[in-house]
Amino acid sequence: MKLQVFNLKGVAYDGEVISLNAKTASGEITVLEHHRPLITILKKGELRIVTKDGSKQTIPADSGFLEVRQGGEASVIVG
């Protein structure tokens, strides 16, 4: 899945991932390849990313938005 994460400083992450875990207004979710399209508000927490090579990365998020699009693409804007 193609993931782009933007913060106030610019692009925090841009690449292929296996999964993205985030805290949303309706609870914690994990986004995988072929996830259904959605747009949701993020709550304070961390974005937990597992990259294609299996490495893990975290990005802090005080707030923000997550959009998952059909075709295996996701974008996150964090504050």
N, C-alpha and C positions, 0 to 999 in steps of 0.2 A: 504494500500500500504506500502511496506517495503522501508524505506528511510535510507540511510547512507550518512553522511556529514563529509568530511575530511578537516582539515585545517593544517597549518604548525605545530601545536602542537599535532596533532593526530586526534582522532575521536571526532568531535564536536556534533554529534547526531547519534544515531542508534536505530531505533524503527519503530513502525507502526504509520502511519499518515493518516488523512483524505485528506489533501491537502498540496501542496507546491506552493508558489508564488515566482517568481524570475524575475529579469530584465535580458533579454537576448539581444544579438546583434540585433535581429529583433523585439524587443518589450517585454512588460511584459507578462508573461504567468502564468497560474495556472495549475498545474498537479494534476489530480485526479486519482482514481482507474480506471484501464482499458484505460489509456491514450495511444495513439499510440507511438510506439518506436521512439526515436529521440536522437540526440546528438547536443548540442548547446553550444555556448560560452556565459558566463555570463558577464554582465557589473557591474560597481560599484553600490552597493545598499545593500539591506537586503534580505535574504531568510526569508520568513514568513511561518511558519509551524503551522498547526492545527493538534494536536495529536488526537488519537482515543478517548481519554477521553474529548476532547473539549478544552483543554488548548492550549494556543498560545505561540509560542517561536520564537524569531528572532535571526538570525546569520548574522553578517556583512560579506560582500563579496566585495573585491576590484576588483576581477576578478575571473575567474575559468571556469569550464566546468560542464555541466549537462548531464547525460545520463539516459534515461528512457528505460527500457527493457520490452519486452513482459513478461507477467506473474505478473505484479504489483510490479516491483522493480525499484527503482531509486537511483542513486549515484551522489553526488556532490563533486567536489574538488574546494575549494575556497582558494584564496591567500590573 
